[in-house]
C-alpha cells in the first residue's frame, strides 16, 4: 500500500490543541500514517516540515505526459486525473 501522510490544516482555527489531537486520534483508528503534520497554510505554520517530508518520500519516476503537452483542464481537474 502506498504511504499516507495525514495533514491537519487550519489548526490556527481550533479553539484548543486538545481538539486537534483528538482528531488525530480519531484518524489513527482508521489507518496508519507515515507522517502526521499540523499546519496553518495561511500562517505558514508547519508547511516547511510537511514539504521536507513529502520531498523525502517522493520517488523519482518518468513523467506521465510529455513536457510539451498542454491542457485546457483546471488545476483541480488535473489533480483529479492524477489521484
C-alpha positions, 0 to 999 in steps of 0.5 A: 500500500502506498504511504499516507501522510495525514495533514491537519490544516487550519489548526490556527482555527481550533479553539484548543490543541486538545481538539486537534489531537483528538482528531488525530486520534480519531484518524489513527483508528482508521489507518496508519500514517507515515507522517502526521503534520499540523499546519496553518497554510495561511500562517505558514505554520508547519508547511516547511516540515510537511514539504521536507517530508513529502520531498523525502518520500517522493520517488523519482519516476518518468513523467506521465505526459510529455513536457510539451503537452498542454491542457485546457483542464483546471488545476483541480481537474488535473489533480483529479486525473492524477489521484 
